[in-house]
Amino acid sequence: MALIEHELRKQSGELQLLLNEQLANLAVSYVKLHQYHWFVKGMHFQTLHEMFESLYETVAEMLDELAERMLAIGIKPASTLKEYLALTRLEEGSEGEESGEQMLRIVASDFEQMIRLLKKASHLAETKTDDPVTADMLNTHIKKLQEQVWMLQAMID
């Protein structure tokens, strides 16, 4: 193992926790978006049904990308539902009790919470573990989520 990889692994304790928290957030968000996709009702059903599908596909890509990056830098990603529920900062979705507008507000709030955690993890990856590649990936995730929050807010207002 190269010296730089050894140092990265040694310094990654806090980063490991933050990345696993984000992985858990993505997993819970993925399930919640599926719930909303299945249970949305009302006048805007078609639009919201398709939007939630697009969102859970985006979240699934981010989840996979994050887990693979973690493995590449020697960090073990959480991978069970039990771990995800213990690590997540998000609430699980209910069984279709929310209105379409409530669903939009909840998803926007969840994404904003993930953005805050990603910013912290990105800063840590860049400054404490000298891992600009991970920081860059996290910044790309921030950008994707910020765009989604903007669109969700535009639908609500």
N, C-alpha and C positions, 0 to 999 in steps of 0.2 A: 504494500500500500504506500502510495506517495505521501510525503510529509504533509503536503497541503490537505490531502484528504483526511489524514489522521487529525490534524488540527481542526478541520471543519467538524468532524464527528465529535471531538472533545468539547467544542464550544456550542454544540447544537441543542443542548438540553432545553432551554427556553424556547428556541425556535421549534424544536420537536413538539412541544406542547401546543404552541400557537398553530402550527400546521395541522396537527391532529384535531384541534378544535375547529379549524376551518373545514377540514375533511368531514367532520361530524355535522357541521352546519350545512354543508352541501348535500350530504346524504339525507338529512331530515328535510331540507328544502325540496329535494327531488321527490320524496314521497308526498309531501304536502302539495306540491304542484300537480302531481298525478291525481290526488284527491280532488283538487279544485277542477282539474280537467274533466273528471268523471261527474262531479256533483254540481257544477255550475248550472244555474237555471235562469230563466227570464228572457227579457227582450233582446239582450245582447249575447245570448247563448253561443251562437256560431263564432262570433268574434273572440269571445273570451275562451271558449273551448280550444280554438286554434292557437291563441296566444299562450295559454298554459302549456300546451304541447310543445310549442317552440321553446318556452322557458325551461321546461324540464329536460329537453334535449341539450340546451346550452349548459345547464347545471351539470348534467351527466358528463359532458366533455370536460368541464372544469374539474370535476371530481376525479376522473381518470387521469388527467394531466397532472394534478397535484399529487396523487398517490404514486404515480410513476416517477415524478421528480424526487419525492421523498426517498423512494427506494434507490434512485440513482446516487443520492448523496449520503446513503447509509442510515437513513431514518426510517424506522418501522412505522408504516401507516396503520392506524386503526382500521379494522376491517369487519367488525361484527356489529350487529344492531345494538347489542348491549353496550359496546364501547361507544358507539355514536350517541346513544341516549345519555350516557354518563358525561360525555364531553361537550355536547352541543350547548349553544347559548340560545337556541331557538325553541319555541314551543311547537309541539306537534300540532298538526291540523285536526280540526274536529271532523265529524262525518257529514259534511255538507250542510251545516247549519248556517253558514254565513251567506250573505247576499253577494252578488258579483262585485259590488263596490267595496264591501268589507274584505273580500278576498284580495282585491287589488291593493288596498291599504296595508293589509298584513304582509303581502309579498314585498311591497316597497319597503316596509319597516324591516323585514328580515334582511333584505339586500343591503339596506343602510347599515345594519348591525354587522353584516359580513364585511362591508367596506371598511368599517372602523378597525376590525380585527386584522384585515389584510394590510392596512396601512402600517399597523404596528409590526406585523410579521415582516413586511417588506423592509421597513427601516432596520429591524434587527438583522435580517439577512445581509443587508448592504453594509451596515456599520460594525456589527459585532462578530459576524461569522465570515465576513469577506466573501460573500456568495452573491455576486451580481446577477448570475444566471437565475437563481431562485427569485431574487428581488424583481427582476424583469418579468418573470412569469406572473408573479403576484400583482405587479403593476398592470399587466394586461388583464388580469381578472378584475382588478379594481375598475379599469376602464369599461369593461363589458357590463359590470353590475351598475356603474353610474349611468350608462346609457339606458339600461333597463329601468332604473328608478325614474329617470327623466320621462320615459314613455309612460310608465305606470302613473306617475303624477299628472301627466297631461290628460290621461283618460279619466282621472278622478275629478280634476278641476273643471 
